């Protein structure tokens, strides 16, 4: 039972930051792709 409570509290805390996490990962991926494109054309 304690494991389920931990998972529940984890997900309720994570939902607050899910939006910013997705934005951070998108920025990271876009930055990496742009870096690869720029360095491949140099």
N, C-alpha and C positions, 0 to 999 in steps of 0.2 A: 504493500500500500504506500509506503513512503516514496518509493520510486515514482509512482504515478503523480504524487503531489509535486515532486521535484520537476518532472517533465511539464506539468501544468503551469507551474510558476515560471519555468524557463520560457515556455511559449508565450505566456502573457507579457513577460518582460521583453521578449524578442520582437513581438508585434509592434511595439513602439518604434523600434529602430529598423524594422524591415525595410521601410521606404528609403531611409537614408543609406542603408546597406546596399540596396539595389542600385541606387544612384552612384554610390562610390564604385561598385563593380563596373557599371556602365562606363564611367569616366576612365577607370583603369583600362578596360578593354579598348575603348576608343583611342586612348593615348598610346597603347602598345601598337595598335594597328597603324595609327598615323606615324609612329616612330619607324616601324618596319617599312612603310611606303616611302617615307622621306629618305631613310638610309639606303633603300634599294635603288633610288634614283640619283644618289650622290655619286 
